[in-house]
Amino acid sequence: MLAFWATWCAPCREELPRINALYARYRKTPGVAFLAVDTEREADFDPSATKVSLPLAAGESDSRKNLGVYSLPTLIIIDQAGNIRLVHTGYDGAENLERMVDEQITTLLRSEG
């Protein structure tokens, strides 16, 4: 799962702890990987300020545009064959993000076996 976000994006910062909780649930599951990609990092940003354990990466805004991501936050789940299986854009706290991601990961793990 790729989570595209930016340090200046308030909804992104609200969503990040929920993604971190999902990461904690799946981090030891073979075949499942999480990466939070900060595509527009502020120069004075301290990654330790996020208080998350999921892998964080800095990327250029072009990296998200290459995947068709034009707004933040955006979550993308990619299967092992490289196919995009889910794109979720935006965050307002109302959706059941955990259930949506759980369903996708469960489906993908079942299809591998």
TASULJO-V49442 format. One record per pair of residues at least 24 apart in sequence whose C-alpha atoms are under 10 Angstrom apart, sorted by sequence separation. I is the first residue (numbers start at 1). J is the second residue. If there is no record, write none. Layout:
i: (I;I)
j: (J;J)
//
This chain:
i: (37;39;77;39;76;79;12;37;38;39;75;78;79;27;37;77;78;24;77;80;23;24;79;80;6;8;23;24;78;79;1;2;3;4;5;6;7;9;20;21;23;77;1;2;3;4;5;6;7;8;9;20;21;22;23;80;1;2;3;4;5;6;7;8;17;19;20;21;39;79;1;2;3;4;5;6;7;8;16;17;18;20;38;1;2;3;4;5;6;7;16;17;19;20;38;4;5;6;7;16;17;7;8;13;17;37;7;16;37;7;36;7;35;7;34;33;32;33;32;32;31;32;31;6;3;4;5;6;4;4;6;19;4;16;15;4;5;14;4;12;13;3;11;12;2;10;11;12;9;10;9;4;4;5;6;4;5;6;4;5;3;4;5;3;4;5;3;4;2;3;4;2;3;32;1;2;3;31;1;2;15;18;22;1;2;15;22;26;32;1;14;15;21;22;25;31;32;1;12;13;14;15;19;31;11;12;14;18;19;22;26;30;11;12;18;22;29;10;11;31;11;15;19;1;1;3;1;2;3;4;1;3;1;1)
j: (61;63;101;64;101;104;38;63;64;65;101;104;105;54;64;104;105;52;105;108;52;53;108;109;36;38;53;54;108;109;32;33;34;35;36;37;38;40;51;52;54;108;33;34;35;36;37;38;39;40;41;52;53;54;55;112;34;35;36;37;38;39;40;41;50;52;53;54;72;112;35;36;37;38;39;40;41;42;50;51;52;54;72;36;37;38;39;40;41;42;51;52;54;55;73;40;41;42;43;52;53;44;45;50;54;74;45;54;75;46;75;47;75;50;77;77;77;78;78;79;79;80;80;58;56;57;58;59;58;59;61;75;61;73;73;63;64;73;64;72;73;64;72;73;64;72;73;74;72;73;73;69;70;71;72;71;72;73;72;73;72;73;74;73;74;75;74;75;74;75;76;75;76;105;75;76;77;105;76;77;90;93;97;77;78;91;98;102;108;78;91;92;98;99;102;108;109;79;90;91;92;93;97;109;90;91;93;97;98;101;105;109;91;92;98;102;109;91;92;112;93;97;101;84;85;87;86;87;88;89;87;89;101;105)
//
